[in-house]
Amino acid sequence: MNCYADRCRNLTSAISATGCQAAILTYWANVRYLSGFSGSSGVLWVPVAGNPILITDFRYDEQAKGEVDNSFDIRIVSGSWISNIEDMVASANGPVAFESEYVTVSEYEALKEAFPQLSLVASTDLVGRLRRIKDAKEIEGIKHAITTAEAALQRTLAGIDWTDSPSERRVAGYLEAELRAGGSEHLPFEVIVASGPRTSLPHATPSDRCVVSGDLLLIDFGARFQGYCSDITRNFVIGSPRDWQIALHNQVLDAHEQACAAVGPGVLCRFVDMVAREALVAHQVDQYFGHSTGHGIGLEVHESPSLAQRSEQTLEVGNVVTIEPGVYLPARGGVRIEDDILVEPSGFRRMTSLSRALIEL
């Protein structure tokens, strides 16, 4: 089975539904999803009839020929891509869709100037709605990224002397090195390491603060394999945990487990978020949870669907999402527990395997 040809067929059906005869795709993740091309400079022309065309430059000539599916034509150009699509526009014989979320104002104006006769149709989520449902190859890529990340964390926990009061920055650097040594491509995001009262910062940047006895330690990390990401958060304590730390972790774990149990095909994303929040309401800590319960994951570490309070999306079989409720007590400490979850016909499958316990180091 040719997954790229299948994806393009699905896209051309979506293009036809808009009344257009072709689409211009400029966003890197959508270009890679449809063609396999991983270079930083690529534009796709996808007509309803005929072969899709990848437009790139000399730097990626050899790479494109090695990566791009053979159902695509490859065009190596000099100058802007807009100045090299005249024949494509002429062959479209109708309106052309473009990604309104990603085409810049200057690119749009340049298109209108170059092709005043062209009817451009702003389309939203044209490829994103296809990317939400992962195929077997994508699920395997995410699973590989998860196992790579989990093994790197285990080596980090075992390799650091925690009695030596390492800095957050040192822990982050050690983990990042292990992620790369374990086979990760460029990391999907900067590793988050926060300790003590800094764990109340949901996206803390690792600092020179030293991790000392009695500290909570929050680590949010991921790996990338063949473009696909993982995203995991785990919590630790240096030495014996205090009662409030155990209680806080148990409250978040309860919200996490209830939210996971709510996942399934046909379930509203905002319902999963509501379940997590109601669990924290019962523990009287909901006011310290300010972000969404989760998000899609794939070629991007944050993608659709969104498990948020105002989300209008519904979970479908093949979605891979994070479940990551957190509670952050200002100037005291915070806990977030994050797993990567696959939506299956019968409910959900947890793809991450690391213990969700509060582990003593």
C-alpha positions in Angstrom: 0.0 0.0 0.0 1.3 3.5 -0.9 0.4 5.7 2.0 1.4 8.9 0.3 -0.7 8.2 -2.8 -3.6 7.3 -0.5 -3.2 10.6 1.5 -3.1 12.6 -1.7 -6.3 10.9 -3.0 -8.0 11.8 0.3 -6.8 15.3 -0.1 -8.0 15.7 -3.7 -11.5 14.6 -2.5 -11.3 17.4 0.1 -10.1 19.9 -2.5 -13.0 18.9 -4.9 -15.5 19.4 -2.0 -14.4 23.1 -1.8 -15.1 23.6 -5.5 -11.4 24.0 -6.3 -9.3 22.4 -9.0 -6.0 22.4 -7.0 -4.3 23.3 -3.8 -1.1 25.1 -2.9 0.4 23.7 0.3 3.2 25.5 2.0 3.3 24.3 5.6 6.2 22.0 6.3 4.3 19.3 8.2 1.6 19.1 5.6 4.2 18.8 2.8 6.0 16.0 4.7 2.7 14.2 5.5 1.7 14.1 1.9 5.0 13.5 0.1 7.6 12.3 2.6 9.8 15.3 2.0 11.6 16.5 5.1 13.5 19.5 3.8 13.0 23.0 5.1 12.0 24.5 1.7 9.2 22.8 -0.1 5.8 23.7 -1.6 3.3 21.2 -3.0 1.0 21.8 -5.9 -1.8 19.2 -5.6 -4.3 19.2 -8.6 -7.5 17.3 -8.5 -6.5 15.6 -11.8 -2.8 14.8 -12.5 0.3 14.2 -10.4 1.1 16.3 -7.4 4.3 18.4 -7.7 6.9 19.2 -5.1 8.7 22.5 -5.7 12.0 23.0 -4.0 15.5 24.2 -4.8 19.0 23.0 -5.6 19.9 22.3 -2.0 17.3 19.6 -1.8 17.6 18.1 -5.2 19.2 14.8 -4.1 17.3 14.6 -0.9 13.9 15.1 -2.6 14.7 12.3 -5.1 15.5 10.0 -2.2 12.6 10.9 0.1 9.6 11.8 -2.1 7.1 9.2 -3.2 7.3 8.3 -6.9 3.8 9.3 -7.4 5.0 13.0 -7.2 6.8 15.1 -9.8 9.8 17.0 -8.5 10.6 20.5 -9.7 13.9 22.1 -8.8 13.7 25.8 -9.2 15.6 29.0 -8.6 14.0 32.1 -7.3 10.6 32.1 -5.5 8.2 29.2 -5.9 5.5 31.8 -7.0 7.6 32.7 -10.0 7.7 29.0 -11.1 4.1 27.9 -11.1 2.8 29.7 -14.1 2.1 26.5 -16.1 0.5 24.9 -13.0 -1.9 27.8 -12.6 -2.7 27.7 -16.3 -3.6 24.0 -16.1 -5.8 24.4 -13.0 -8.7 25.7 -15.0 -10.5 26.8 -11.9 -10.2 28.1 -8.3 -7.1 27.1 -6.3 -7.2 26.5 -2.5 -4.4 27.7 -0.2 -3.7 27.2 3.5 -5.0 30.4 5.0 -3.3 29.6 8.4 0.2 29.4 6.8 0.4 31.6 3.7 1.8 35.0 4.7 0.3 38.3 3.6 3.2 39.0 1.4 3.0 35.6 -0.3 -0.8 36.1 -0.9 -0.2 39.5 -2.3 2.6 38.2 -4.5 0.3 35.4 -5.8 -2.4 37.9 -6.6 0.0 40.2 -8.4 1.6 37.4 -10.4 -1.8 35.8 -11.3 -4.5 38.4 -11.2 -6.9 36.1 -13.1 -6.5 33.3 -10.5 -9.3 32.7 -8.0 -7.7 31.9 -4.7 -9.8 30.2 -2.0 -8.8 30.4 1.6 -9.1 27.0 3.2 -8.6 26.1 6.8 -7.5 22.8 8.1 -7.5 21.3 4.6 -4.7 18.8 5.5 -5.0 19.0 9.3 -8.3 17.1 9.3 -6.6 14.3 7.4 -3.6 14.2 9.7 -5.7 13.8 12.8 -6.3 10.1 12.0 -3.0 8.3 12.1 -2.4 5.3 9.9 -0.4 2.2 11.0 3.0 3.7 9.8 2.4 6.9 11.8 1.3 5.0 14.9 4.5 2.9 14.7 6.6 6.1 14.3 5.0 7.6 17.5 5.5 4.4 19.4 9.2 4.3 18.4 9.5 7.9 19.6 7.9 7.0 22.9 10.2 4.0 23.6 13.2 6.1 22.6 12.2 8.8 25.1 11.4 6.4 27.9 14.7 4.5 27.6 16.6 7.9 27.6 14.8 8.9 30.8 15.7 5.6 32.5 19.3 6.1 31.6 19.3 9.6 32.9 17.7 8.7 36.2 20.3 6.0 36.7 23.3 8.0 35.4 22.9 11.1 37.6 24.2 11.2 41.2 21.2 12.8 42.8 23.0 13.3 46.1 25.4 15.7 44.2 22.6 18.3 43.9 22.7 18.6 40.1 21.3 21.7 38.5 18.1 21.6 36.4 20.2 22.7 33.4 22.6 19.8 34.0 19.7 17.3 34.2 18.2 18.6 31.1 21.4 18.5 29.2 22.1 14.9 30.3 18.6 13.8 29.2 18.9 15.7 25.9 22.2 13.9 25.2 20.6 10.5 26.0 17.7 11.2 23.7 20.0 11.9 20.8 22.3 9.0 21.7 19.3 6.8 21.8 18.3 7.7 18.2 16.1 10.7 18.4 16.1 13.1 15.5 16.0 16.8 16.4 14.0 17.1 19.6 10.3 18.0 19.3 10.7 20.6 22.1 13.2 21.8 24.6 13.3 19.4 27.6 11.5 20.9 30.7 13.2 20.2 34.0 11.8 22.1 37.0 12.6 21.5 40.7 11.2 22.6 44.1 8.9 25.6 43.9 9.8 26.0 40.2 7.6 23.0 39.4 4.6 25.4 39.7 5.8 26.9 36.3 4.0 24.7 33.7 6.6 25.4 31.0 9.7 26.2 33.1 13.0 26.7 31.3 15.7 24.7 33.0 17.7 27.0 35.3 20.9 26.9 37.4 18.8 26.0 40.5 20.2 22.8 42.1 17.9 19.9 42.8 18.1 19.2 46.6 16.6 16.8 49.1 12.9 17.3 49.6 12.3 18.8 46.1 9.7 17.8 43.7 11.2 17.3 40.2 9.1 17.6 37.1 10.5 16.4 33.7 8.6 17.0 30.5 10.4 15.5 27.4 10.0 13.8 24.1 11.8 12.2 21.1 11.3 12.2 17.4 11.5 9.2 15.0 11.0 9.6 11.2 9.4 13.0 11.9 6.9 11.7 14.6 7.0 13.0 18.2 6.4 11.8 21.7 5.5 13.9 24.7 5.7 12.6 28.2 5.8 14.2 31.7 6.8 12.4 34.9 7.3 13.5 38.5 9.9 12.6 41.1 10.9 13.6 44.6 14.4 13.8 46.0 14.4 11.7 49.1 11.2 10.9 51.0 8.1 12.7 49.9 6.2 15.0 52.2 2.5 14.5 52.8 1.4 17.4 50.7 3.5 16.2 47.8 1.9 12.8 47.9 -1.5 14.3 48.1 -0.9 16.6 45.2 0.4 13.8 43.0 -2.5 11.6 43.9 -5.0 14.3 43.0 -3.5 14.9 39.6 -3.2 11.1 39.0 -6.9 10.7 39.8 -7.7 13.4 37.2 -5.4 11.8 34.7 -6.9 8.3 35.1 -10.5 9.6 34.9 -9.7 11.6 31.8 -8.0 8.6 30.1 -11.0 6.4 31.0 -13.3 9.0 29.2 -11.4 8.7 25.9 -13.1 6.8 23.1 -14.4 7.3 19.5 -17.3 9.7 19.3 -16.4 11.4 22.6 -16.3 15.2 22.5 -12.8 16.5 23.3 -14.2 19.0 25.7 -15.9 16.2 27.6 -12.5 14.6 28.3 -11.3 18.0 29.5 -14.4 18.4 31.7 -13.8 15.0 33.3 -10.3 16.0 34.3 -11.5 19.4 35.7 -14.4 17.8 37.7 -11.9 15.4 39.3 -9.8 18.4 40.4 -12.9 20.2 41.6 -13.6 17.3 43.9 -10.1 17.7 45.3 -10.6 21.5 45.6 -7.6 22.3 43.4 -9.2 23.1 40.1 -8.3 26.7 40.3 -4.6 25.7 39.9 -5.2 24.0 36.5 -5.1 26.6 33.7 -4.2 24.8 30.5 -6.0 22.2 28.4 -6.2 18.5 29.3 -4.4 17.4 26.1 -3.6 17.8 22.4 -3.0 15.8 19.3 0.5 14.6 18.6 2.2 13.4 15.4 4.6 15.2 13.0 4.1 18.2 15.4 4.2 17.9 19.1 1.1 20.1 19.4 -1.5 19.4 16.7 -5.2 18.7 16.3 -7.4 17.6 18.0 -7.5 19.8 21.1 -8.8 18.5 24.4 -9.8 21.9 25.7 -12.8 23.4 27.3 -14.1 25.1 24.2 -13.1 22.5 21.7 -15.8 21.6 19.1 -13.9 18.5 18.0 -14.8 14.8 18.5 -12.3 12.0 19.1 -12.0 9.4 16.3 -10.3 6.0 15.9 -6.7 6.7 15.0 -6.3 9.9 17.0 -3.2 10.0 19.1 -3.5 12.6 21.9 -1.8 13.5 25.2 -3.7 13.4 28.5 -1.9 15.8 30.8 -3.8 17.5 33.7 -1.7 19.4 36.1 -2.0 21.3 39.4 0.4 24.2 40.1 0.5 25.7 43.6 2.2 29.1 43.2 5.7 29.3 44.8 5.2 25.8 46.3 5.2 23.2 43.6 3.3 21.5 40.8 2.6 18.1 39.3 1.7 17.2 35.7 1.2 13.6 34.5 1.3 13.2 30.8 0.8 10.1 28.6 0.4 9.5 24.9 -3.0 7.8 24.1 -4.3 6.1 21.0 -8.0 6.2 20.4 -9.2 2.7 19.5 -12.7 1.3 18.6 -13.1 -0.1 22.1 -11.8 3.1 23.9 -8.1 3.9 24.3 -4.7 2.3 24.5 -2.0 3.9 26.6 1.2 4.0 24.4 3.5 5.2 27.2 4.7 2.6 29.7 6.7 4.5 32.3 5.3 4.3 35.9 3.0 7.2 36.8 4.0 6.9 40.4 5.8 9.7 42.3 9.2 8.1 42.3 11.8 8.7 45.0 15.3 9.5 43.8 
